[in-house]
Amino acid sequence: MSSRHHIDDFMRGRIIGKIEEGRKITDVAREFNIAHSVVSRLWKSFKTTGMCSRRHGRDRVRSTTPAEDRYIVLSAKGNWRTTAQQVANQFLAASGKQISRKTVARRLRGGGLYARRPVVCVPFTRQHRTARLQWCREHHNWTEQDWACVLFSDESRFSLSSDCRRQLIWRESGTAYRPENIQEKDRYPTCSIMVWAGIMINGRTRLHVVANETMTGQRYIDEVLLPHDCLDSESIQRLVWPARSPDLNPIENVWDALGRQVAGRNYPPTIKNTLIRALTEEWDKLHQQLLDNVVQSMIRRVECCITLHGGHIPY
């Protein structure tokens, strides 16, 4: 197999000279240990241009002018969801000049625009934004001692097939399909359970497994609040929560951490009973400092929500 290396102008001249002497391209490629396609392209270029030296990239003529570059960038800024090919088509219709999709991508990168996935947030209506902003303003002056009296609770569903896409592995290039680098996952999980828990500063509840996976108001009282001694005092108040604001509930981040802990075990659960046991064990192992940090992060999100006037905050 031929080795891949840079061909300088001197070697190019020698190759062209050999072919002009009547040598075959195959023989010349074998003699210089160069791929046949490289020698063939070099000979075709010589017959077309009469030159055997390589044209350096800095001598290439740009296909667009600076003014056209600004037009390409402004076209993309006018519609963030447009593709590079659509920008190229729009440029052709406006200027009559055809450019490639790769050229558009290079001009956009030169203008500071890069193709990235958009941040995912729940959809907000004007009413949602108003209620969210009002709620944040009402609790903006709450101190950490005030929030320490709040129990943040929620349910979540976990399945045997982890859907976490943030787990990374270390592997060598070209080994993506080796068995040790493949994670098997069912498209439709065959087993899942729903759990409930609550967290607060300096405390948490036990992890409760929801039987039959249907949580009603009465079941919430009978199976969660009463067993956890949450109704001993009639002075307990319910904190009204704004609609479509899961990011303001700090326990959402705890569910994410719990799922990654279960998926990262040396022996991940394979049946329902081991999944329940793994969730319970990993829940008990979560450091209280982590729970306190996510609550304090929620307090900062309240301030951020006011700054953004009730706008989107990523999960």
C-alpha positions, 0 to 999 in steps of 0.5 A: 500500500502506498504511503501518504505524504506531501509531494513537493514541486521537484517530485511533481516535475520528476513524475511529469517527466517520467510520463512524458517519456512514455511511462505508464501512470501505473508504473510511475505511481509504483516507482514513487510509491504514490497512489494511482489517483494522485498521479493521474490527477497530477497528469490531467492538471499538467495537460490542462494548465501546463504547470506541474507546481501546486497552487497554494490555498492563499492564491485561490480567488474567493468566490464571494466579496466582503459585501456578499459575505455580509449578505450571507450572514444577515440571511442566516440571522434573519431566519435562525432555522434556515440551512446552509443549502437554503442560504445558498439558494437564496444567494443564487436568487438574489445575486445570480451567483452559485455557491456551495453549501460548504462555502456558505458554512465557511462564511457563516463561521467567519461571521461568528455563526455556528450550527448548534442544537437549540436549547430545549424549553417548555412552550410559554404563552403570555399568560404563562410568562405573566404568572411565572414572573409574578410568582418569582417577584413574590418570592424574590425576597425570600431568604434561605431560612424561608426556603428551608421550610419548603418541601419540594416533591415530585414523581418520576418514572425510571426504566430498565433501559437508561435514556441518559445520553450524557454518559461517555466512554473512552475509546480509540478511533475506529473502534465504535462498533466493538462489543465493549463500546456498544450499549444495548438499549430497547427502543420501547422499555419493557419495564418501568416504575414510578417513584415519589420523593421530596427534598428540602434544605437539610432534609429529604423523605424516603423514596416511595414506589408508586404501585400501579403507576397512577398517583391520584390526590387521595393516594398522595395523601394516604401513601405519601403524606400520612406515612411521612408524617406530613399532615401532623400540623394543620398549619402546613401550607401549600405553595402554589406553583406557576404552570409550565415551570419544571425548571423551578422545581429543584428535585428535577435535577435530583431525578437526573442525578439519580438516574445517572447513578443507577445507570453507572452501577457496576451491575445495572438492574435487569429486572423490576425488583433490582431496579427498585432496590438500586433506586432506593440504595442510590437515593440513600447514597445521595449527599445532602450537600447535593440536595442543598445545592440544587435548592440554592440553584433554584433560588438563583433561577428565581432571580434569573427569571426576573432578569429575563422578564419571565422568559425561557430558562433552559432545563 
